[in-house]
Amino acid sequence: MMSKGNYYVYITTNPGKTVLYTGVSNNLKRRLLQHYQNRGNKKSFAGRYYCYKLLYYEYYNDINQAIAREKEIKDLSREKKENLIATKNPKMNFLVI
């Protein structure tokens, strides 16, 4: 079954850009706010490492494709993730949406 909608695979980082977090959401703006509000929360990876600054995202209209892509990105080395980010954001600026 294909679930149509708006889905985003995204990569966030902490203010020092030392940690990368990859996730998927159907509402990227809301999800980034949740990451921001969750900063410092030891119970989640993104919270523990303050990963709330957006560096990269991809859009999908099929949730299954988005989840598959999220898993693909999570399996990449840090260097490969940085190369992916550089394709759209070569200076690794924090993105605002």
Sequence and secondary structure as in RCSB ss.txt:
>XXXX:A:sequence
MMSKGNYYVYITTNPGKTVLYTGVSNNLKRRLLQHYQNRGNKKSFAGRYYCYKLLYYEYYNDINQAIAREKEIKD
LSREKKENLIATKNPKMNFLVI
>XXXX:A:secstr
   EEEEEEEEEE TTS  EEEEEES HHHHHHHHHHTTT TTSHHHHTT  EEEEEEEEEEHHHHHHHHHHHHT
S HHHHHHHHHHH TT   B  
